[in-house]
Amino acid sequence: MKRVGVIGAGSWGTALAIMAARAGHEVVLWSRNNDVVDSINNERVNVAYLSEAKVPANVLATANFEDAVKNAGLVVFAAPSHSARHLFGEMSKSLSRSSTIVSAAKGIEIESGKRVSEVASDLFGDDILTHFVCLSGPSFAKEVVAGHPTAIVAASQDESVAQALQRDLSIDNLRIYTNSDLIGVELGGSVKNVMAIAAGMTSGLGYGSNSVAALITRGLSEITRLALKQGAQLETLMGLACLGDLVLTCTGALSRNRFVGEELGKGRTIQAITEGMNEVAEGIKTSRAVKLLADKVGIEMPITNEVDAVLYSGKSASDAVAELMRRPLKKE
């Protein structure tokens, strides 16, 4: 049994806290929302974000950041990726150097183009990568806690650290594979959210399965070009952390990023859409980060460019799709 601190009590953070508790660990779940803390501790349910799941008694919710981090063998970062730099800074005040940081966030920092592991290195030093793990893959929180068979990936530069997490959290319906390609797993899990917005836009415009299948396939090609340029391995991109998660997020009804795209396709503004959401769709900020990164390293990413134009330049979803279809004909 380990002490596990989970930073972020949204649906995925709560699901991971529940699964860690079911695996027999003592879990402290941090939220800045006092109503969420009270709901979990008093009613044993996160009414705001995952109301369908009973929270085990060995999960304690807290609004005190230090309580979640101090003496934790595993610290799971499940907050939105754009908060990583700030929260890692807070974490550094209490984190034991022997603790393993587990990133469950899927995004890229806009200002720097850095992955979450790179942000961690900035705050903790490069040595942190010897006990840093990225946990990613096709996993809707609601289905995981409901017992649906789910397979995800734990990636670390240190194979023994990934294997330790695999042993700690693999239980019943949750199967964890290990991988040493941290770059591929982080980029695959991040950029697929941009493609999910594009897939949602396609559906929101009334187009069917042909269009979505083409979008997924060409989206995978974009992700692969960028990730390989950054040093990822092709095998990773064909696995759970990229292709698997891409298919889920582009087609699943529970996908927040797909929902954003669908609403854009129906003509709603991004402001109106996000005002009605109680959780972050990572692809909104990630689209800008990926565009900037792709431009910097000279990688062509036309789908990403069009999503960015819709989100940040007021382009309509219909014009974005038309632009993609008018691109010069070429070999696959």
Order of alpha helices (4+ residues) and beta strands (2+ residues): beta-alpha-beta-alpha-beta-alpha-beta-alpha-beta-alpha-beta-alpha-beta-alpha-beta-alpha-alpha-alpha-alpha-alpha-alpha-alpha-alpha-alpha
